[in-house]
């Protein structure tokens, strides 16, 4: 299969790139310390710098909208005062109710509320655009980051953990910015504006109302301390659950074949129970916030009502003013409660944001050379010179590997499982970089080429097939994106799959499902071989490419592959030694070293390790 261009769309369905390398679960486990809330929110605010003018407009609109809402009760209070004074004047026979003045006040108040609503709608539209754009940027940056990250990260992290960041975590940030951000701005402006309005009416009642703030602060602090760790754990275990489910669905046939249902369910229950435990605790503490804040606000409301009644009786303030003040008290406690409730949302946002920023700051592949070379007229000579490599720094698995593959030759790499055969292919393709030594193509170090230019030179056919959720035509064309239909058909005929494709529903336009379970394993293998034909590469890598086909088809494919390998350097990772008898050079590996090299007959005559491998495969049990 030919490597595609970086960023090519489509989701490759496979069990991973090529075998070997450590595998493990996500790195974030339970018991981790609380996230850096302040540092993460600072990063998120810095990320918003691009939208500073939109946010300035949002703040201005929020201020105008909130100010109109704040002025409304005070003006409406004047209508109440005029109505009260008119009623008293009628009772005394000294006047009547001034309905004209009251009508003007009501119209002004109505205009204020309508204007407030319009500015609030505009503010919401702007924030919706900003939050959606931020979510788009995050997903784009995560997608681009994935293409820049070393294969080592994905060998050590489950797919579900990565998917959780690009879906759940980004969605959490999006929802917070689109909903909570507007509430934060409105609530802050409301609190400041209401305090000013209350002081303008009566300073004593204002101080009494503000006395509830320290109590509210203490309550919020206590609840936040308890809830923050549960919000973090909730985000972590949501990723673990996603990772487990993705793995089980991706490998459900293997899981069922080995009767792994009980273990799968046990592990899922373990993750799900932890998620349930952290989720209900975080939601419980979040739910406590509003009723407690409402209770505290009601206490202040009762005290203000009593004090206001006393001051009204004494003539210190008018009845309209006390009505406006009581409305302000209600208005004042509402944003305080909202801010308290939003504080829980912000904790969840911080947890999600840190996971996203953590992923974006992961170590990337070794940077490309600043002055890359482009190989012209590639012949295909490949040399491994004193190569050393280990998946972890403290464990070297390839030791001083040296070999030369002449241009156009067929090089077979054989050896027992774990000898390092597939690892050499990973190094050749720069999925990993060597720890020391070098790999040369036509005398040029492959690190002097860009990865894109390097991988264009190779075609790969592996045991583990890589196929898309797309049509058969699209899957073959991945080997050469601009190939014509006729070129695709020619590659299919060369790989001996044209006949069976025509027997399928819709032929070349048949869509492979996500698990590619609507064609056989052998047919999947043939498609990847056709892809390699279409790619027409300079160097081939074949990892037991015919292992999944029947004997008759294997003969046809082997003949076609022989034609394909003519005048091309080919690396064949062989498990069945009968398939590489005609190889120009056989490299025999064991424990990361080349223990023997030569032709098939030379190695048999030597009677060494290769001869032992060969004889063990062809021994006849008596």
C-alpha positions in Angstrom: 0.0 0.0 0.0 1.3 3.4 -0.9 1.5 6.0 1.8 -0.9 8.8 1.1 -0.3 12.5 1.3 -0.3 14.1 4.8 -3.8 15.2 5.7 -5.6 13.0 3.2 -9.1 12.6 4.2 -10.7 9.3 5.2 -10.4 7.1 8.2 -8.1 4.1 7.8 -9.6 1.0 9.2 -7.0 -1.3 10.6 -5.5 -2.7 13.8 -2.7 -0.2 13.6 0.2 0.6 11.2 2.6 -2.3 11.1 3.1 -4.8 14.0 5.5 -4.4 16.8 6.1 -1.7 19.4 4.6 -1.3 22.8 0.9 -1.0 23.3 -0.9 0.4 26.3 -3.8 2.4 27.6 -4.2 6.2 28.1 -1.7 7.9 30.3 -4.2 9.7 32.6 -5.3 7.5 35.4 -7.3 8.0 38.6 -5.6 9.5 41.6 -3.9 12.3 39.5 -3.6 15.6 41.3 -6.1 18.3 40.4 -5.5 20.2 37.2 -3.9 23.6 37.0 -7.1 25.6 36.9 -5.5 29.0 36.8 -2.8 28.1 34.3 -5.3 26.3 31.9 -7.8 29.2 32.0 -4.9 31.6 31.3 -4.1 29.6 28.2 -7.7 29.5 27.1 -8.0 33.3 27.5 -4.8 33.7 25.5 -6.4 31.5 22.8 -9.3 33.9 22.7 -7.0 36.8 21.9 -7.8 36.4 18.2 -11.4 37.4 19.0 -10.7 40.3 21.2 -12.7 42.8 19.1 -15.7 40.5 19.0 -15.4 40.1 22.7 -15.2 43.8 23.2 -18.4 44.2 21.2 -20.0 41.5 23.3 -19.0 43.3 26.5 -20.4 46.6 25.2 -23.6 45.0 24.1 -23.9 43.2 27.4 -23.2 46.4 29.3 -25.9 48.2 27.3 -28.4 45.4 27.6 -27.8 45.0 31.3 -27.8 48.8 32.0 -31.2 49.0 30.3 -32.5 46.2 32.5 -31.0 47.9 35.6 -32.5 51.3 34.8 -35.9 49.8 34.1 -37.0 49.0 37.7 -35.9 52.4 39.0 -38.0 54.2 36.3 -40.8 51.8 36.9 -40.6 52.7 40.5 -41.3 56.3 39.7 -44.6 55.1 38.0 -45.5 53.3 41.2 -44.7 56.4 43.3 -46.8 58.6 41.0 -49.7 56.1 41.1 -49.5 56.0 44.9 -49.3 59.8 45.2 -52.3 60.1 42.8 -54.4 57.7 44.9 -53.5 59.5 48.1 -54.4 62.9 46.4 -57.7 61.5 45.3 -58.5 60.3 48.8 -57.6 63.8 50.1 -59.5 65.5 47.4 -56.4 67.5 46.4 -55.7 65.9 43.0 -55.9 62.9 40.7 -53.8 60.2 39.2 -51.5 61.5 36.4 -52.1 58.7 33.8 -50.2 60.6 31.1 -47.0 60.7 33.2 -47.5 57.1 34.2 -48.0 56.1 30.5 -44.8 57.9 29.4 -42.9 56.1 32.1 -44.3 52.7 31.1 -43.5 53.3 27.4 -39.9 54.4 28.3 -39.6 51.2 30.4 -40.9 49.1 27.6 -38.5 50.7 25.2 -35.6 49.9 27.6 -36.6 46.3 27.9 -37.1 45.8 24.1 -33.7 47.4 23.4 -32.1 45.3 26.1 -33.5 42.1 24.5 -32.2 43.2 21.0 -28.7 43.8 22.3 -28.8 40.5 24.2 -29.8 38.6 21.0 -26.9 40.3 19.1 -24.5 39.4 21.9 -25.7 35.7 21.8 -25.2 35.6 18.0 -21.6 36.9 18.2 -20.7 34.5 21.0 -22.2 31.6 19.1 -20.0 32.4 16.1 -16.9 32.9 18.3 -17.4 29.6 20.2 -18.1 27.6 17.0 -15.0 29.0 15.4 -12.9 28.2 18.4 -14.2 24.6 18.4 -13.4 24.4 14.7 -9.8 25.7 15.3 -9.3 23.2 18.1 -10.4 20.3 16.0 -8.4 21.4 13.0 -5.3 21.9 15.2 -5.8 18.5 16.8 -6.2 16.9 13.4 -3.0 18.6 12.2 -1.2 17.7 15.4 -2.1 14.0 14.9 -0.2 14.1 11.5 2.9 15.6 13.2 3.0 13.2 16.2 5.3 10.3 16.4 3.9 6.8 16.0 5.2 6.1 19.6 2.4 8.2 21.1 -0.3 6.2 19.3 1.4 2.9 20.3 1.0 4.0 23.9 -2.4 5.7 23.9 -5.8 4.2 23.0 -7.7 5.6 20.0 -10.6 6.4 22.3 -8.4 8.7 24.4 -7.5 10.7 21.3 -11.1 10.7 20.0 -12.4 11.9 23.4 -10.3 15.0 23.1 -11.5 15.9 19.6 -15.1 15.2 20.5 -16.1 15.4 24.2 -13.5 17.9 25.4 -13.9 20.3 22.4 -17.7 20.1 22.7 -17.4 21.0 26.4 -15.3 24.1 25.6 -17.7 25.0 22.8 -20.8 24.8 25.0 -19.1 26.8 27.8 -18.0 29.6 25.5 -21.4 29.8 23.7 -23.5 29.7 26.8 -21.6 30.4 29.9 -19.3 33.2 28.6 -22.3 35.4 27.8 -23.7 34.6 31.3 -20.4 35.5 32.9 -20.2 38.9 31.2 -23.9 39.7 31.8 -23.7 38.6 35.4 -20.6 40.7 36.2 -22.1 43.8 34.6 -25.4 43.2 36.3 -23.8 42.8 39.8 -21.8 46.1 39.3 -24.7 48.0 37.9 -27.2 46.8 40.5 -24.8 47.7 43.3 -24.5 51.3 41.9 -28.3 51.5 41.5 -28.9 50.3 45.0 -26.5 52.8 46.5 -28.3 55.5 44.6 -31.5 54.6 46.4 -30.3 53.9 50.0 -26.8 53.1 51.3 -28.0 51.4 54.5 -30.2 48.8 52.7 -27.4 48.3 50.2 -24.9 47.4 52.9 -27.5 44.9 54.4 -28.0 43.3 51.0 -24.2 43.1 50.4 -23.7 41.3 53.7 -24.8 38.1 52.0 -21.8 38.1 49.7 -19.1 36.9 52.2 -21.5 34.1 53.2 -22.0 33.2 49.6 -18.2 33.3 48.9 -17.5 30.9 51.8 -20.2 28.5 50.5 -18.9 28.6 46.9 -15.3 28.1 48.0 -16.2 25.0 50.0 -18.2 23.5 47.3 -15.7 24.2 44.5 -12.9 22.5 46.5 -14.9 19.4 46.8 -16.3 19.3 43.2 -13.2 20.2 41.2 -11.5 16.8 41.6 -14.7 15.0 40.6 -15.1 17.1 37.4 -11.5 16.2 36.5 -12.0 12.5 37.2 -15.2 12.6 35.2 -13.4 13.9 32.0 -10.6 11.3 32.5 -12.9 8.3 32.8 -15.1 9.5 30.0 -11.9 9.1 27.8 -11.2 5.7 29.3 -14.8 4.5 28.6 -14.5 5.8 25.0 -11.2 4.1 24.5 -12.4 0.7 25.8 -15.6 0.8 23.7 -13.7 1.7 20.6 -11.2 -1.1 21.1 -13.9 -3.7 21.8 -16.0 -2.8 18.8 -12.9 -2.6 16.6 -11.8 -6.1 17.7 -15.1 -7.7 18.6 -14.4 -10.8 16.4 -11.2 -11.5 18.2 -12.8 -10.8 21.6 -15.6 -13.2 20.9 -13.3 -15.8 19.4 -11.4 -16.0 22.7 -14.5 -15.8 24.9 -13.4 -12.4 26.2 -17.0 -11.1 26.7 -16.8 -11.4 30.5 -13.5 -9.7 30.8 -14.6 -7.0 28.4 -17.8 -6.4 30.4 -15.8 -6.5 33.7 -13.4 -3.9 32.5 -16.2 -1.7 31.0 -18.0 -1.9 34.3 -14.9 -0.9 36.2 -14.5 2.3 34.0 -18.2 2.9 33.9 -18.6 2.7 37.7 -15.8 5.1 38.2 -17.3 7.5 35.6 -20.7 7.1 37.3 -19.2 7.7 40.8 -17.4 10.9 39.7 -20.2 12.1 37.5 -23.0 12.0 40.2 -20.7 13.5 42.8 -19.7 16.4 40.5 -23.4 16.9 39.5 -24.5 16.7 43.2 -22.1 19.4 44.3 -23.0 21.4 41.2 -26.7 21.1 42.1 -26.0 22.2 45.7 -24.8 25.5 44.5 -28.1 27.1 43.3 -30.4 26.1 46.3 -27.8 27.2 48.8 -27.3 30.5 47.0 -31.1 31.0 46.7 -31.5 30.3 50.5 -28.8 32.9 51.3 -30.4 35.4 48.9 -33.8 34.9 50.5 -32.4 35.7 53.9 -31.0 39.0 52.6 -34.4 39.6 50.8 -36.3 39.2 54.1 -34.0 41.6 56.0 -34.2 44.2 53.2 -38.0 43.9 53.0 -38.3 44.6 56.8 -35.8 47.4 56.8 -37.3 48.9 53.6 -40.8 48.9 55.2 -39.5 50.7 58.3 -37.7 53.4 56.2 -40.8 53.9 54.0 -43.0 54.4 57.1 -40.4 57.0 58.4 -40.6 58.7 55.0 -36.9 58.2 54.3 -37.6 56.6 50.9 -40.6 56.5 48.7 -42.7 53.4 48.1 -41.6 53.3 44.5 -38.0 53.3 45.6 -38.5 50.4 48.0 -40.3 48.5 45.2 -37.3 49.2 42.8 -34.8 48.2 45.6 -36.6 44.9 46.2 -36.4 44.2 42.5 -32.7 45.0 42.6 -32.2 42.6 45.5 -33.8 39.9 43.4 -31.8 40.9 40.4 -28.6 41.0 42.5 -28.9 37.5 43.9 -29.6 36.0 40.5 -26.3 36.8 38.8 -24.5 35.9 42.0 -26.2 32.5 41.9 -25.4 32.2 38.1 -21.7 33.0 38.7 -21.6 30.4 41.5 -23.2 27.8 39.2 -20.9 28.8 36.3 -17.9 28.2 38.5 -18.7 24.5 38.3 -19.0 24.6 34.6 -15.7 26.4 34.4 -14.1 23.6 36.3 -15.3 21.1 33.8 -14.2 23.4 31.0 -10.7 23.7 32.6 -10.5 19.9 32.8 -11.5 19.6 29.1 -9.2 22.5 28.0 -6.2 21.1 29.8 -6.7 17.7 28.1 -6.8 19.5 24.7 -3.8 21.8 25.5 -1.9 18.8 26.9 -2.4 16.9 23.6 -1.5 19.9 21.5 1.8 20.3 23.5 2.8 16.6 23.1 6.2 16.0 21.7 6.1 15.9 17.9 8.1 14.0 15.4 11.7 15.1 14.9 11.6 18.3 12.8 12.2 18.0 9.1 15.6 19.1 7.8 15.7 22.8 7.0 17.2 22.1 3.6 15.7 18.9 2.3 17.0 17.2 -0.8 15.0 15.7 -3.6 16.3 12.5 -5.1 16.4 12.5 -8.9 16.3 9.3 -10.9 16.0 7.1 -7.9 17.7 3.7 -8.4 16.7 2.2 -5.1 19.9 1.1 -3.3 19.3 1.0 0.4 21.9 0.8 3.1 21.6 0.2 6.8 24.7 1.6 8.5 25.3 0.7 12.1 21.7 1.2 13.0 20.7 1.1 16.7 17.1 1.5 17.9 14.9 0.9 20.9 11.2 1.8 21.6 12.3 3.0 25.0 15.7 4.6 25.7 16.7 1.9 28.2 16.0 -1.0 26.0 17.8 -1.4 22.6 16.3 -4.0 20.3 18.2 -3.3 17.1 22.0 -3.5 17.7 24.5 -2.3 15.1 22.4 -3.4 12.1 24.3 -3.1 8.8 23.3 -4.4 5.4 23.2 -3.2 1.8 20.3 -3.8 -0.6 21.4 -3.3 -4.1 19.1 -1.5 -6.5 16.5 -3.8 -8.1 17.3 -6.7 -5.8 14.8 -8.7 -3.8 15.8 -8.7 -0.1 14.2 -11.1 2.2 14.2 -10.5 6.0 13.6 -13.6 8.1 13.8 -14.6 11.7 11.7 -15.6 14.7 9.0 -13.4 16.2 10.5 -10.4 17.9 13.7 -10.6 16.0 13.2 -7.0 14.7 12.0 -7.6 11.1 9.0 -5.3 11.2 10.9 -2.7 13.3 13.4 -2.4 10.4 10.5 -1.5 8.1 9.2 1.1 10.5 12.7 2.7 10.6 12.9 2.6 6.8 9.7 4.5 6.5 10.6 6.9 9.3 7.7 5.9 11.4 10.5 6.0 14.0 13.9 7.5 13.7 17.0 5.6 14.5 18.8 6.2 17.9 22.1 6.1 16.1 23.6 5.1 12.8 21.8 5.9 9.5 19.7 4.6 6.7 20.7 5.6 3.2 18.9 5.5 -0.1 21.2 6.0 -3.2 23.8 7.2 -0.7 21.6 9.9 0.9 20.5 9.8 4.5 16.7 9.4 4.6 16.7 12.1 7.3 17.8 14.6 4.6 14.5 14.0 2.8 11.1 15.2 4.0 8.9 12.3 5.2 6.5 13.1 2.4 9.1 12.7 -0.3 10.6 9.6 1.4 7.3 7.8 1.7 6.4 8.6 -2.0 9.2 6.2 -2.9 7.7 3.2 -1.1 4.8 0.9 -1.7 3.6 -1.4 1.1 1.5 -4.5 1.2 1.0 -5.8 4.7 -0.7 -8.7 6.5 -2.9 -6.2 8.4 -4.9 -4.6 5.6 -5.6 -0.8 5.7 -8.9 -0.1 4.0 -11.3 2.9 4.1 -15.0 3.2 4.7 -15.5 4.0 1.0 -15.9 2.4 -2.4 -13.6 -0.2 -3.8 -12.5 2.3 -6.5 -11.6 4.9 -3.8 -9.6 2.3 -1.8 -7.5 1.2 -4.8 -7.0 4.9 -6.0 -5.5 5.7 -2.6 -2.2 4.4 -4.1 -2.3 7.2 -6.6 -4.8 10.0 -5.9 -4.9 11.4 -9.4 -5.2 8.0 -11.2 -7.7 7.6 -14.0 -10.4 5.0 -13.8 -8.6 3.0 -16.5 -5.4 3.0 -14.5 -7.4 1.7 -11.5 -8.9 -1.1 -13.7 -5.5 -2.0 -15.0 -4.1 -2.3 -11.5 -7.0 -4.4 -10.5 -6.5 -6.8 -13.5 -2.8 -7.0 -12.6 -3.7 -8.0 -9.1 -6.2 -10.5 -10.4 -9.2 -8.9 -8.6 -11.1 -7.5 -11.6 -13.1 -10.6 -12.0 -14.3 -10.9 -8.4 -15.0 -7.1 -8.2 -17.5 -7.5 -11.0 -19.3 -10.2 -9.1 -19.9 -7.8 -6.1 -23.0 -5.6 -5.8 -22.2 -2.2 -7.6 -18.8 -3.5 -8.7 -16.1 -0.9 -8.2 -18.7 1.4 -6.7 -19.5 -1.0 -3.8 -19.0 0.7 -0.5 -16.9 -1.1 2.1 -18.4 -0.8 5.6 -16.5 0.5 8.5 -15.2 -2.9 9.6 -14.8 -4.0 5.9 -16.7 -7.1 6.9 -18.7 -7.2 3.6 -15.7 -8.7 1.8 -13.4 -11.6 2.8 -10.0 -11.3 4.3 -8.4 -12.6 1.1 -10.3 -10.0 -1.0 -9.1 -7.3 1.3 -5.6 -8.4 0.8 -6.0 -8.4 -3.0 -7.3 -4.8 -2.9 -4.1 -3.6 -1.1 -2.0 -5.4 -3.6 -3.9 -3.7 -6.4 -3.2 -0.4 -4.6 0.5 -1.2 -4.7 0.3 -1.9 -8.4 -1.3 1.5 -9.0 1.3 3.3 -6.9 4.1 2.0 -9.1 6.7 2.7 -6.4 10.5 2.6 -6.6 10.8 0.4 -3.5 8.5 -2.3 -2.3 7.8 -3.5 1.2 5.9 -6.8 1.4 5.0 -8.3 4.7 3.8 -11.9 3.9 1.5 -10.2 1.4 -0.1 -13.5 0.2 -0.7 -15.1 3.6 -4.5 -14.5 3.5 -5.3 -15.9 0.1 -6.0 -19.5 -1.1 -3.3 -21.6 -2.8 -4.5 -21.0 -6.3 -4.8 -17.3 -5.9 -1.4 -17.2 -4.1 0.2 -18.6 -7.2 -1.4 -15.9 -9.4 -0.5 -13.2 -7.0 3.1 -14.4 -6.5 3.5 -14.3 -10.3 2.1 -10.8 -10.5 4.2 -9.7 -7.6 7.3 -11.1 -9.3 6.5 -8.9 -12.3 5.9 -5.9 -10.1 9.3 -6.4 -8.3 11.3 -6.5 -11.5 13.8 -3.6 -11.6 12.6 -2.5 -8.2 14.2 -2.9 -4.8 12.0 -5.1 -2.7 12.0 -5.9 1.0 10.1 -9.1 1.8 9.3 -9.9 5.4 8.9 -13.6 5.2 7.5 -16.1 7.6 7.2 -19.0 5.1 10.7 -19.5 3.8 9.4 -21.3 0.7 8.3 -17.9 -0.7 11.8 -16.3 -0.7 14.0 -19.0 -2.2 14.6 -16.8 -5.3 15.7 -13.7 -3.2 18.9 -12.0 -4.2 19.8 -11.6 -0.5 18.4 -13.1 2.7 19.0 -11.3 5.9 18.6 -13.6 8.9 17.7 -11.7 12.1 17.7 -12.7 15.7 17.4 -10.5 18.7 17.9 -7.3 16.6 21.1 -8.5 14.9 21.9 -9.9 11.5 23.2 -13.3 12.4 23.5 -14.6 8.8 23.2 -13.2 5.2 23.4 -14.8 1.8 21.3 -16.6 -0.8 18.9 -19.4 0.0 21.3 -22.1 -1.1 24.3 -20.5 0.5 22.6 -20.3 3.9 21.4 -23.9 3.7 24.9 -25.1 2.8 26.2 -23.2 5.8 24.0 -25.2 8.1 23.4 -22.4 10.6 20.5 -20.6 12.1 18.7 -20.2 8.7 19.0 -23.9 8.0 17.5 -24.6 11.4 14.5 -22.3 10.6 14.1 -23.9 7.2 14.3 -27.5 8.4 11.8 -26.8 11.2 9.2 -25.6 8.7 9.7 -28.6 6.4 10.1 -31.4 8.9 7.5 -34.2 8.4 6.0 -35.6 11.5 6.2 -39.4 11.3 
